[in-house]
Amino acid sequence: MMLSRSARAFRSLLLVCGVLPLAACSSDPEVRGETAEAYFARFETAMLSADVMKIEHSLVASDEEGSARAVWEGRFLAIDKPLEVRLDGRGSFGAQPIHLEIEARGEAIRATGGPKAIEQQLTGNSIDRWVRGFTRLGLAHDLWRVARGLPLLALEGGDQEISMQDLRFEGRERIGGVPARVLAYRAVVGGMYEADMRLWLDERTGHPLQRRATVRTRSLRLRTTESYRVLELAVIPQGLADQPLPARLEQEPR
């Protein structure tokens, strides 16, 4: 996946930015006894604080009878100021190979790999839309719409607002040997999308590890498992993002 000039500029700044601390979501004694709502809010706030986010993801989806509907893996890159988002998934959809790609620059969205290319404007599009979509719904919902030739949802305002219901703790488990705290809730997007979610967060870092969902839309029901590996979460020090790009980056081919 090629990064734009602005993305490469931000990428070069990661060496001086460091990694976004997520210790607030850890399992140390200070956070024991807090509500599931407060715990999730701290996880989401930490994610929203990042100026650069890069995550590897994978999906396995099956229908109610257990037949595979989709299997893919890819990367999610989100950069703030100016907004640039890349999300892709490569694998299979039904019995066909597929390579889905979504690119957002400001309010302009372009998505390919489905039955038709999608170009749309998301009014007021911001990094918050993408981060909240990830923290509350996962990454599969956007790629799934592209695979079916549907435009993306704004995920805010009116009947597209994401509602989280019955948020609660469901104990602690291990994902790939990593201790994780489990959150369960119901996610609803108007009358279009509803899912019973379980989300595993690394107890030490607060990073998301896995999400399982039973999804219901107007036309289908699915069981999905998404796995995540956080590659980068970084904050750009104030003022650095507005500095001129180094000459070597200005000359770097796109």
N, C-alpha and C positions, 0 to 999 in steps of 0.2 A: 504494500500500500504506500503510494507516494504521498509525502506531506507537502503542503504548500510552503511558500517562503515564510509566512507568519508562523506556521506550525514548527518549522525547523528552527526558527529564531527562539521560540519558547522552549523547544527541546534543548537548545544549547544552554539555556539559563538554568536547567535543572541541577547542574553541578553546583550552583551557588544557592539554590533555593532550599535544598534538603528535602526530606520526606515529611509529608503532613502527619503530625502526631495524632493518633487515634486512641491514646491511652485512656481517654475518658470513657471509652466503651469497654474497658477491661473488666475482669471479674474481681478486682481488689476489694477489700472489705468496705471501702467508702461507698461503693455503688450497690452493695447488697441491700435488698429490701426496697429499692426504688421501683416504681411502677413500670410496666412494660411500655406504656406510652412515653414515659420520660426516657427510658433506655433507647427506644427507637428514635426519638427526637434527637438525642445526642449523636447517635449513629448518622442520621440524615444530615444534621448540622455540620458534622465533620466532613462529610462528602461534599456538601454545598460550599464549604470553605476552600476547596481545592480550585486552583486556577488551571491546572492540568491534570487530567485523569486518563489513565490507560489501563484497560482491563481485558484479559483474555477470557473468552466465554465459550461454553458449549451447551447444546440443547439436545435432549431426546424427548420426543412427543409421541404419544400413542392415543388411539381412540378408546372408547369405553370397552370395546371387545379386546383391547390389548394389541391391536395391529399397529405397527409403526407407521406414523404419518410424516415425521420429519426428524432428521438427524443432521446437525451441522455444528461447526465451530468457527470462531472468528475473533475479531478484536473490536473494542469500543474505545475511541479516542475523543475526548472533549476538551476543548481549549476555550477559555474565556478571553474577551477583550483583545481582538475582535472574536466573535463567536465562530468557531469552526468545529464541526462534529463529523466523525467518520464512524460508521458501524457496518460491519459486514458479517456474513455467514456463508460458509462453503460446505456443501454436503449433499443431502438428498431431500426432496420434498415429494411425498408419495413414492413412486418408483423412478422418478427422474432426478438426474444430477442437477444441482442448482448452485449458483453463486450470487447471493443477494448483496447489494451495496446501497447504503444511504449516505448522502453527503449533505451537510447543512452549512451554509455560509450566511450569517445574519438570518434574515427571514426566508431566504431562498432555499428550497429543498429539492434535491434530485435523487431519485431512487431507481435502480435498475436490477435486472435479474428475474423479475416476475413476468407475467404474461404481457405486460406493457411497461414502458418507462413512465415514471411519474415525476412531474414537475409541479410544484405548488408553492404558495407563499403561506407561511405560518405567521400571522400578525402577532407582534410582540414576542416572537421566538427568543428564548434566552437559554443560557446554560442550565438555569433552574428547571426548565421543562424537561431536559434530558436527564438531569441527575435525579429529580423526583420520580420521573418515569422509571428509572433504573431501580431506585431504592424501594419503591412501592409495588411496581409491577414486574420488574425484570427487564431483560433486553429482547426477549422473544416476541413480545406483542407488536413492536414496530416492524421487525423483519417478517413476521407472519402476515401482516397487512400487505407488505410489498409482494410477498410470494403469491398473494391472491389478487394483486392488481388494484388494491385499495389505497386511497390517500391516508397519510398519517393523521392521528388525532392531536388536537392542541393540548389535551390533558389538563386543561384549566378553564374555569368559567362555565357556568350553566351546566348543560347536560354532559359536558366532557370533563368535569372536575373529578379528581380521584378521591374517593371516599374510603377510609379505612375503618372497619368495624370490628368490634370484639377482639381487640388486640390484647394478647396475653402471652405469658411465658409458658413454654412446654418443656422445661427441664434443660439438661445438658447432655450432649452427645459428642461423638468424635467423627470428624469427616477427614478421611485420609490420615488418621492418627492425630489430627489437630483438635484439641478441646474446643467445643463451640457451645454457645448459648442459643437455644431455639426459641424463635418467636412465631406465633401463629395468629392469623387474622383473616378477615374477608375483605378483599379489594373490590370496589364497585366503580365503574365509570358510566354514569347515567344508566340508561336502559340497554347499553350496548355490550357491556363486558362485566362479568362477575367471576371471581376466582377465590377459592379457599387456599390460602398461602401458608407455607411453613418456610421460614428463613433461618439459616444457620450463620451466626456471626462468630468469627474467631475471638475467643475470650481474651487473648493477649493483645491483639492489634485492633479489634473491632471490624476487621475487613470482612466483607461478605464471602462466604465459601460456597454455599449451595442454596437453591430455592426449589421447592416442589409445589406444584399447583394443580388443582382441579379447576379447569377453566370452562366457563359456560358463556357462549355468545348467542345471538339470535339464530345462528345457523349450525353451530357445532358444539361438541363437548370433547375436551381433551384432558389428558393427564401429562404434565410436563415436568422435566427435571432440568434445571439449569445449573451449571457449575461455573465458578469464577476463580480467576487468579489475578489479584491486583498487581500490576507491573509498576505503576507510578501514580503517586498522589503528591502534588507539589503546590506550594504557594509561591507566586512571583512577588518579590519584595516591591513595595509601592514605588512607582517611578521607573523601575527598570523596563516595564513593558512598553513604555513610550519612547525609549531611547532608540536612536538609529541602529539599524542592523549592522553587524560587522561586515566589512567588505567581502570577506570570503563567502558569507551567506548571500550577499547581494548578487555575487557572480555565480553562485551554485545553480546548475540547471534544474529546472522543475521536472 
